Amino acid sequence: MFQLLLLKRWIEAIFIFPFAWWGRRYARKHPLGESYDLFFFFPFYHIGGAEKVNSDIVQQFPDKKIIIFFTRKSVSEAMLPFFKGPNITLKEISHYTDNKKKYWQNLVWRGIVAEYINSQPNKPRVFNGQCNFGYKLSPHVRKDIVQVELIHLLCSFSYIRIPFLPFYDTTVMISQDAIDAHKALYKKFGIPSSYIDKIKLIINGIPLPATDSLMAPYPPLKCLYAGRGDVVQKRVDLLGQLAAGLYERRLPVTFAFMGNMNGLLDSFPPASYQLLGEKSDPADIDRIYRSHHVLVLLSAFEGFPMVVEEAMARGLAIISTPVGDIPQHVKDGVNGFLVPGDGDLVAAAMERVERLLNDPELLARFRTNNITYARQHFGMEAFAQSYRALLT
């Protein structure tokens, strides 16, 4: 299967060649005007865990000249300020690369950007953060230029990238669960084991709070979901059922949702939950975490979400399904509860919320354990060192 996908890519390259050739000619007549050390390719700059990680990576290189290409239309500019810096140039090319009616423009821009990279006076490095355009560009980049990719979890990109694996020197994954899933995928597609050797685990880092605050007043027990509402895997509908069930039982528990829920909670009693909306200001996010006691996730699958790191660092207990690498960091009964994936998820989660409600000492112990664990494992230092070693 792997060899067939490589053949398919080679055949497509014959069709693409004249468009890319024209793009290279255009780039020679219209050069960037500056030289760059690092080329980054990201799809979006709206709110999202991947976008937060991407912006954090970029900011680890204040001493390098950076250019970032955004290749798909973002629904908002919420995360855009976090990609900015005096050493960073931003290029929005989505009106060329994300236009299905004029797809030929995407083909031309592969040649344009490849020429920009290949013509740099000093050999740059290229980083692809789960960007479709970045994969399609990779064959056009000189073979002596290092290319690195980031994959968050097993997803559609896991398949898109297969024909382009030969062009990447390193594959970064953020969880051991993602690595194991891709090993199985490689075996299924007959991908040589040498590509497994290129995989490197780098756990996402977060800026740790400088100080600890007192636990928020209790009761009521304040539960929080933080994340996107438009991603099916997050199962926001189940969280809505949980919030409604707690409300109907008249328990001293509140439930808040941070993020854009896209109307997914409209069928539940409005009094059963609070919508906080999208937040991008770190101070706002920090305040919201500190004013809650429990982070609840009932996802169908994950890598290792940054919201878990952020919540643990501020002492929130975690109630989550045992997906991705969450069980490696959240130990059932030690710093949170893992809700079995089979059976009635809502009822199981409700039982664990009630356990915390009725046991203040347990909630306090979870808080202490999580703050200690986060300080030991989630700081930015190792994260920064790992990416700098790859890209400098």
C-alpha positions as CSV (number, residue, x, y, z in Angstrom):
1,M,0.0,0.0,0.0
2,F,2.8,2.4,0.9
3,Q,4.5,1.9,-2.5
4,L,1.2,2.4,-4.3
5,L,0.7,5.8,-2.5
6,L,4.3,6.8,-3.5
7,L,3.5,5.9,-7.1
8,K,0.3,7.9,-7.0
9,R,2.2,10.9,-5.6
10,W,4.8,10.6,-8.4
11,I,2.0,10.5,-11.1
12,E,0.3,13.6,-9.6
13,A,3.7,15.3,-9.6
14,I,3.8,15.1,-13.4
15,F,0.4,16.9,-13.6
16,I,1.5,19.5,-11.0
17,F,4.9,20.2,-12.6
18,P,3.9,23.0,-15.0
19,F,2.0,24.9,-12.3
20,A,4.9,24.6,-9.8
21,W,7.3,25.6,-12.5
22,W,5.3,28.8,-13.3
23,G,5.2,29.5,-9.5
24,R,9.0,29.2,-9.2
25,R,9.4,31.7,-12.1
26,Y,7.0,34.1,-10.4
27,A,8.9,33.8,-7.1
28,R,12.2,34.6,-8.8
29,K,10.7,37.9,-10.2
30,H,8.9,38.7,-6.9
31,P,11.3,37.5,-4.1
32,L,10.5,37.8,-0.4
33,G,13.0,40.6,0.0
34,E,14.3,39.2,3.3
35,S,16.1,36.1,4.4
36,Y,14.7,33.7,7.0
37,D,16.0,31.0,9.3
38,L,12.7,29.2,9.8
39,F,9.7,28.6,7.6
40,F,6.5,27.6,9.5
41,F,3.3,26.2,7.8
42,F,0.1,26.3,9.9
43,P,-3.6,26.1,8.7
44,F,-5.3,28.4,11.2
45,Y,-5.0,31.1,13.8
46,H,-8.4,30.8,15.4
47,I,-9.0,29.4,18.9
48,G,-7.8,25.8,19.3
49,G,-5.4,23.6,21.2
50,A,-3.3,23.0,18.1
51,E,-3.1,26.7,17.4
52,K,-2.0,27.3,21.0
53,V,0.8,24.7,20.6
54,N,1.8,26.2,17.2
55,S,2.1,29.7,18.7
56,D,4.1,28.4,21.6
57,I,6.6,26.7,19.3
58,V,7.1,29.8,17.2
59,Q,7.9,31.9,20.3
60,Q,10.8,29.7,21.3
61,F,13.0,31.3,18.7
62,P,13.3,35.0,19.5
63,D,16.8,35.0,18.0
64,K,15.8,33.6,14.6
65,K,14.1,35.3,11.6
66,I,10.8,33.5,11.1
67,I,8.1,33.5,8.4
68,I,4.8,31.9,9.0
69,F,2.4,30.9,6.2
70,F,-1.3,30.4,7.2
71,T,-2.9,28.3,4.5
72,R,-6.6,28.0,5.4
73,K,-9.4,30.4,6.3
74,S,-9.7,30.9,10.0
75,V,-13.0,31.6,11.6
76,S,-11.6,34.3,13.9
77,E,-8.3,36.1,14.6
78,A,-8.4,35.2,18.3
79,M,-5.0,33.5,18.3
80,L,-3.3,35.7,15.7
81,P,-1.6,38.0,18.3
82,F,0.2,35.0,19.8
83,F,2.0,34.3,16.6
84,K,3.4,37.9,16.3
85,G,6.8,39.1,17.3
86,P,9.5,41.6,16.1
87,N,11.4,38.7,14.4
88,I,8.3,37.2,12.8
89,T,6.6,37.8,9.4
90,L,3.1,36.6,8.9
91,K,1.8,35.6,5.4
92,E,-1.9,34.9,4.9
93,I,-2.2,32.9,1.7
94,S,-5.5,31.1,2.3
95,H,-7.3,33.0,-0.5
96,Y,-4.9,31.2,-2.9
97,T,-4.4,27.9,-1.1
98,D,-7.9,27.3,0.3
99,N,-10.0,28.1,-2.8
100,K,-11.5,24.9,-4.3
101,K,-13.0,26.8,-7.3
102,K,-9.5,28.0,-8.2
103,Y,-7.5,25.0,-7.0
104,W,-4.8,25.6,-9.6
105,Q,-3.7,28.5,-7.5
106,N,-2.8,26.1,-4.7
107,L,-0.5,24.2,-7.2
108,V,1.2,27.4,-8.3
109,W,1.8,28.5,-4.7
110,R,3.7,25.2,-4.1
111,G,6.2,26.4,-6.6
112,I,6.3,30.0,-5.3
113,V,6.9,29.0,-1.7
114,A,9.3,26.2,-2.6
115,E,11.4,28.8,-4.5
116,Y,11.3,31.1,-1.5
117,I,12.7,28.3,0.7
118,N,15.2,26.9,-1.8
119,S,16.7,30.3,-2.7
120,Q,17.5,31.4,0.9
121,P,21.2,32.4,1.2
122,N,21.5,30.4,4.4
123,K,19.9,27.0,4.5
124,P,16.6,27.3,6.5
125,R,14.6,24.7,8.3
126,V,10.9,24.0,7.6
127,F,8.2,23.1,10.1
128,N,4.8,21.7,9.2
129,G,2.1,21.9,11.9
130,Q,-0.6,19.5,10.5
131,C,-0.9,21.6,7.4
132,N,-2.2,20.0,4.2
133,F,-0.4,22.6,2.0
134,G,2.8,21.9,3.9
135,Y,2.7,18.3,3.0
136,K,2.0,19.0,-0.7
137,L,4.8,21.5,-0.7
138,S,7.4,19.1,0.8
139,P,8.5,17.3,-2.4
140,H,9.4,20.7,-4.0
141,V,11.8,21.6,-1.1
142,R,15.5,20.9,-1.7
143,K,16.5,17.5,-0.2
144,D,19.3,19.0,1.9
145,I,16.9,21.3,3.7
146,V,15.6,19.8,7.0
147,Q,11.8,19.4,7.2
148,V,10.0,18.6,10.5
149,E,6.3,17.7,11.0
150,L,4.0,17.8,14.0
151,I,1.1,15.3,14.4
152,H,-1.1,15.7,17.5
153,L,-3.0,12.4,17.3
154,L,-4.3,9.8,14.9
155,C,-6.5,11.7,12.5
156,S,-7.1,12.5,8.8
157,F,-3.6,14.0,8.5
158,S,-2.2,10.6,9.6
159,Y,-3.3,9.3,6.2
160,I,-2.7,12.5,4.1
161,R,1.0,12.5,5.1
162,I,1.9,9.0,4.2
163,P,3.0,9.6,0.6
164,F,5.2,12.5,1.9
165,L,7.0,10.7,4.7
166,P,10.2,10.4,2.7
167,F,10.6,14.2,2.8
168,Y,10.6,14.6,6.6
169,D,13.6,14.2,8.8
170,T,11.7,14.2,12.1
171,T,8.1,13.5,13.1
172,V,7.0,15.1,16.4
173,M,4.1,13.6,18.3
174,I,2.7,14.9,21.6
175,S,1.7,11.7,23.3
176,Q,2.8,8.0,23.5
177,D,-0.8,7.0,22.6
178,A,-0.4,8.8,19.3
179,I,3.0,7.1,18.7
180,D,1.5,3.7,19.4
181,A,-1.5,4.4,17.1
182,H,0.8,5.5,14.2
183,K,3.1,2.4,14.7
184,A,0.0,0.3,14.1
185,L,-0.9,2.4,11.1
186,Y,2.6,2.1,9.6
187,K,2.4,-1.7,9.9
188,K,-1.0,-1.8,8.3
189,F,0.2,0.3,5.3
190,G,3.5,-1.5,5.0
191,I,5.6,1.5,5.9
192,P,9.2,0.7,6.6
193,S,10.2,0.6,10.3
194,S,12.9,3.3,9.5
195,Y,10.1,5.9,9.6
196,I,9.2,4.8,13.1
197,D,12.7,5.7,14.1
198,K,12.1,9.3,13.0
199,I,9.3,9.8,15.5
200,K,10.1,12.0,18.6
201,L,7.9,12.5,21.6
202,I,7.6,16.1,22.8
203,I,5.0,16.7,25.4
204,N,3.3,20.1,25.2
205,G,4.5,22.6,27.8
206,I,2.6,25.4,29.5
207,P,3.6,28.6,31.3
208,L,3.2,27.5,34.9
209,P,1.4,29.9,37.3
210,A,3.8,32.0,39.3
211,T,1.8,31.6,42.5
212,D,-0.9,29.4,43.9
213,S,-4.3,30.9,44.9
214,L,-6.6,29.7,47.6
215,M,-9.2,27.2,46.5
216,A,-12.4,28.8,45.1
217,P,-15.2,29.1,47.7
218,Y,-16.9,25.7,48.1
219,P,-19.8,24.7,47.9
220,P,-21.1,25.1,45.2
221,L,-18.7,22.7,43.5
222,K,-17.8,24.5,40.2
223,C,-17.2,22.3,37.2
224,L,-15.7,23.5,33.9
225,Y,-15.4,22.3,30.3
226,A,-12.7,24.1,28.3
227,G,-12.4,23.5,24.6
228,R,-14.1,23.7,21.2
229,G,-17.7,22.9,20.7
230,D,-17.5,22.1,17.0
231,V,-15.4,19.0,17.3
232,V,-17.4,15.8,17.5
233,Q,-14.8,13.9,19.5
234,K,-15.4,16.3,22.5
235,R,-19.0,15.1,22.9
236,V,-20.3,18.4,24.2
237,D,-23.8,16.9,24.1
238,L,-22.9,14.5,26.9
239,L,-21.5,17.4,29.0
240,G,-24.8,19.2,28.4
241,Q,-26.6,16.1,29.7
242,L,-24.4,16.0,32.8
243,A,-24.9,19.7,33.5
244,A,-28.7,19.3,33.1
245,G,-28.7,16.2,35.3
246,L,-26.9,17.9,38.1
247,Y,-29.2,20.9,37.9
248,E,-32.4,18.7,37.9
249,R,-31.1,17.0,41.1
250,R,-30.8,20.4,42.7
251,L,-27.2,19.7,43.8
252,P,-25.0,22.6,44.8
253,V,-22.9,22.2,41.6
254,T,-22.4,24.7,38.8
255,F,-21.2,23.9,35.2
256,A,-19.5,26.4,32.9
257,F,-18.3,26.0,29.3
258,M,-15.3,28.0,28.1
259,G,-15.2,28.1,24.3
260,N,-17.6,28.5,21.4
261,M,-20.3,25.8,21.9
262,N,-21.9,26.6,18.5
263,G,-25.5,26.2,19.9
264,L,-24.9,22.6,20.9
265,L,-26.3,23.3,24.4
266,D,-29.5,25.1,23.3
267,S,-31.7,22.0,24.0
268,F,-30.7,22.0,27.7
269,P,-32.2,24.2,30.4
270,P,-30.4,27.5,30.3
271,A,-30.2,27.7,34.0
272,S,-28.1,24.4,34.1
273,Y,-25.0,25.9,32.6
274,Q,-23.0,29.1,32.0
275,L,-21.5,30.0,28.7
276,L,-18.2,31.9,29.1
277,G,-17.4,32.2,25.4
278,E,-14.0,32.0,23.6
279,K,-11.1,33.3,25.6
280,S,-7.6,34.1,24.3
281,D,-6.3,36.5,27.0
282,P,-4.1,34.4,29.3
283,A,-5.2,36.5,32.3
284,D,-8.9,35.7,31.6
285,I,-8.1,32.0,31.2
286,D,-6.1,31.9,34.4
287,R,-8.9,33.6,36.3
288,I,-11.5,31.2,35.0
289,Y,-9.4,28.1,35.9
290,R,-8.8,29.5,39.4
291,S,-12.5,30.1,40.0
292,H,-13.4,26.4,39.4
293,H,-12.7,23.1,41.1
294,V,-13.1,20.4,38.5
295,L,-12.3,20.1,34.8
296,V,-14.6,17.6,33.0
297,L,-13.8,15.9,29.7
298,L,-15.9,13.1,28.1
299,S,-14.0,13.0,24.8
300,A,-14.1,10.0,22.5
301,F,-10.4,10.3,21.8
302,E,-7.6,12.8,22.5
303,G,-3.8,13.1,22.3
304,F,-3.0,14.9,25.5
305,P,-5.0,18.1,25.6
306,M,-3.4,21.3,26.9
307,V,-6.5,22.1,29.0
308,V,-5.6,19.2,31.2
309,E,-2.1,20.6,31.9
310,E,-3.5,24.1,32.4
311,A,-6.2,22.9,34.8
312,M,-3.9,20.6,36.8
313,A,-1.4,23.4,37.2
314,R,-4.1,25.5,39.0
315,G,-5.2,22.6,41.2
316,L,-8.4,21.5,39.4
317,A,-9.4,17.9,39.9
318,I,-9.8,16.1,36.5
319,I,-12.8,13.9,35.6
320,S,-12.1,12.4,32.2
321,T,-12.6,9.4,29.9
322,P,-9.3,7.4,29.8
323,V,-8.3,8.4,26.3
324,G,-5.0,9.3,24.7
325,D,-2.2,10.0,27.3
326,I,-4.6,11.3,29.9
327,P,-4.3,8.1,32.0
328,Q,-0.5,8.6,32.1
329,H,-0.9,11.8,34.0
330,V,-4.3,11.5,35.7
331,K,-4.4,8.6,38.1
332,D,-7.8,7.4,39.2
333,G,-8.4,8.4,42.8
334,V,-5.1,10.2,43.1
335,N,-5.5,13.5,41.3
336,G,-8.9,12.9,39.5
337,F,-11.2,10.2,38.3
338,L,-11.2,8.3,35.0
339,V,-14.6,7.5,33.7
340,P,-14.8,4.1,31.9
341,G,-15.6,4.4,28.2
342,D,-18.3,1.7,28.3
343,G,-21.7,2.1,30.0
344,D,-23.5,5.3,30.9
345,L,-20.8,8.0,30.7
346,V,-23.1,10.7,32.0
347,A,-24.2,8.7,35.1
348,A,-20.6,7.6,35.8
349,A,-19.4,11.2,35.6
350,M,-22.3,12.4,37.8
351,E,-21.4,9.9,40.4
352,R,-17.8,11.2,40.5
353,V,-18.9,14.8,40.7
354,E,-21.1,13.9,43.7
355,R,-18.1,12.1,45.3
356,L,-16.1,15.3,45.1
357,L,-19.0,17.4,46.3
358,N,-19.4,15.3,49.4
359,D,-15.7,14.9,50.2
360,P,-13.9,18.2,50.6
361,E,-10.7,16.5,51.9
362,L,-10.5,14.4,48.7
363,L,-10.9,17.5,46.6
364,A,-8.2,19.3,48.5
365,R,-5.9,16.3,48.1
366,F,-6.5,16.2,44.3
367,R,-5.7,19.9,44.2
368,T,-2.3,19.5,46.0
369,N,-1.3,16.5,44.0
370,N,-2.1,18.2,40.6
371,I,-0.2,21.4,41.4
372,T,2.8,19.3,42.4
373,Y,2.6,17.1,39.4
374,A,2.2,20.0,36.9
375,R,5.3,21.7,38.3
376,Q,7.3,18.6,37.8
377,H,6.2,17.7,34.3
378,F,4.5,20.5,32.4
379,G,6.9,23.5,32.4
380,M,8.1,25.2,29.2
381,E,11.8,24.5,29.7
382,A,11.9,21.0,28.3
383,F,9.4,21.9,25.6
384,A,11.6,24.8,24.5
385,Q,14.9,22.8,24.6
386,S,13.4,20.0,22.5
387,Y,12.1,22.3,19.7
388,R,15.2,24.4,19.6
389,A,17.3,21.2,19.2
390,L,15.2,20.2,16.2
391,L,15.0,23.6,14.5
392,T,18.4,25.3,15.1
